[in-house]
Amino acid sequence: MDSWEATVEAQIRSAQERGEFDNLPGMGKPIPGRNLPYDESWWIKSFLEREALPTDLLLPTPLLLRRRVEQVPDEVRDLPTEEAVRAYVAVLNREILAWLRNPSGPRVVVRPVNADEVVRGWRERRQARAVPAARPDAGTPATVALQRRSRRWWRLPWRRPAA
């Protein structure tokens, strides 16, 4: 045991002499959380902060599923086809049914999502985005003629910018 400790000490000493411990991050700064009371889940909190992971991962399964059900309209908004929307809902419903077969965690009501309602809402939002907001003066013939005339005026040869 002493030979192993001596070997480790020798490696640390040689690394110090080479300067491998110089300019380490946090050097000269106080240890974070030193004056705070002990928190037994400090390591998972620091991991979530360091890796920039959402704290939703810590929720129990039924609450996580419930939150995902609430976020379905936002999640399917940018999907390109109805089949993709139905596939997303089918995957979510499979996860919900798997949890319902073997529930764990707090007793929270989680029901499968109705794919037809989600598709109906997806279509409505898609059609609302597809219809451009019509300007009140854009369609009158006088406005169209004025726009054409003003465009032609800038194309006249003496109005072209010098190159």
TACORDA-V201914 format. One record per backbone hydrogen bond with DSSP energy under -0.5 kcal/mol. CO is the residue of the C=O (numbers start at 0). NH is the residue of the N-H. Records with the same first field share a line. If there is no record, write none. Layout:
BEGIN
CO: NH + NH
END
This chain:
BEGIN
0: 4
1: 5
2: 6
3: 7
4: 8
5: 9
6: 10
7: 11
8: 12
9: 13
10: 14
11: 15
12: 16
13: 17
14: 18 + 19
15: 18
18: 21
20: 23
23: 26
25: 28
30: 33
32: 35
38: 41
40: 44
41: 45
42: 46
43: 47
44: 48
45: 49
46: 50
47: 51 + 52
48: 51
53: 56
54: 57
55: 58
59: 63
60: 64
61: 65
62: 66
63: 67
64: 68
65: 69
66: 70
68: 71
70: 74
71: 75
72: 76
75: 78
80: 84
81: 85
82: 86
83: 87
84: 88
85: 89
86: 90
87: 91
88: 92
89: 93
90: 94
91: 95
92: 96
93: 97
94: 98
95: 99
96: 100
97: 101
99: 102
105: 107
107: 109
112: 114
113: 117
114: 118
115: 119
116: 120
117: 121
118: 122
119: 123
120: 124
121: 125
122: 126
123: 127
124: 128
125: 129
126: 130
129: 131
131: 133
134: 137
139: 143
140: 144
141: 145
142: 146
143: 147
144: 148
145: 149
146: 150
147: 151
148: 152
149: 153
150: 154
151: 154 + 155
152: 155
155: 158 + 159
156: 159
END
